[in-house]
Amino acid sequence: MPSVTIYTDGSSLGNPGPGGYGVVLLAPPNHRKELSAGFACTTNNRMELMAVCVALEALKVAPCEVTLYSDSRYVVDAVTKGWVFGWEKKRFSGKKNPDLWMRFLRIYRQHHVRFVWVKGHADTPENERCDRLAVAAAGGLNLPPDPGFDGTGE
C-alpha cells in the first residue's frame, strides 16, 4: 500500500472573510505536490477542513497509508476523538460545515489516515509552507464564492 505524508492548513482574512487553503503532499521517493485555492467569503474552519478534503481527493490510488499533519484542533479532534462519526449518525444536525464533513468522510473511508496535530507557526517547515499557500490564496483577486458557505461564521 502506498504511503503518503500530507500537511494542510487553512486561513481566513476575517471570520468570515476571504479565505484559502494550502496543501503539501509528499510521497517516496521524492514526489511533492502543492495545492491551494481561495474563496471570496468563508471561515477558517471551513478552509482547514477543505484543505484535508482536497488533499485526500488528490491521491491517485486507494487505499493509501496516510499520515496527515494539521494545526487545526477542529479537524484533528473531530476525527481522532470520534466526534464526526457521532455527528454523522445524527445527520450533522446543528453542526457547522456538514457539506465538507460529508465530503471528508467519503474520501477518508477510502484510505488509512492517521491524523497528527502540529502547533501552528512553530517552525514546522511544511506546515509553514501550507500557511503561506493558504494566506496567498486568500489574498488573491477575483476569488470565487465558497459554494457551501452559508454566511453564518464558524
Secondary structure as the mmCIF struct_conf table of DSSP 4:
data_model
#
loop_
_struct_conf.conf_type_id
_struct_conf.id
_struct_conf.beg_label_comp_id
_struct_conf.beg_label_asym_id
_struct_conf.beg_label_seq_id
_struct_conf.end_label_comp_id
_struct_conf.end_label_asym_id
_struct_conf.end_label_seq_id
STRN STRN1 SER A 3 SER A 12
BEND BEND1 LEU A 13 PRO A 16
STRN STRN2 GLY A 17 ALA A 27
TURN_TY1_P TURN_TY1_P1 PRO A 28 ASN A 30
STRN STRN3 HIS A 31 THR A 42
HELX_RH_AL_P HELX_RH_AL_P1 ASN A 44 GLU A 57
TURN_TY1_P TURN_TY1_P2 ALA A 58 ALA A 58
BEND BEND2 LYS A 60 PRO A 63
STRN STRN4 GLU A 65 SER A 70
BEND BEND3 ASP A 71 ASP A 71
HELX_RH_AL_P HELX_RH_AL_P2 ARG A 73 THR A 80
TURN_TY1_P TURN_TY1_P3 LYS A 81 LYS A 81
BEND BEND4 GLY A 82 GLY A 82
HELX_RH_AL_P HELX_RH_AL_P3 TRP A 83 LYS A 89
TURN_TY1_P TURN_TY1_P4 LYS A 90 GLY A 94
BEND BEND5 LYS A 96 LYS A 96
HELX_RH_AL_P HELX_RH_AL_P4 PRO A 98 TYR A 108
TURN_TY1_P TURN_TY1_P5 ARG A 109 GLN A 110
BEND BEND6 HIS A 111 HIS A 111
STRN STRN5 HIS A 112 TRP A 117
TURN_TY1_P TURN_TY1_P6 GLY A 120 HIS A 121
BEND BEND7 ALA A 122 ASP A 123
HELX_RH_AL_P HELX_RH_AL_P5 PRO A 125 ALA A 138
TURN_TY1_P TURN_TY1_P7 GLY A 139 GLY A 139
BEND BEND8 LEU A 141 ASN A 142
HELX_LH_PP_P HELX_LH_PP_P1 LEU A 143 PRO A 145
TURN_TY1_P TURN_TY1_P8 PRO A 147 GLY A 148
BEND BEND9 GLY A 151 THR A 152
#
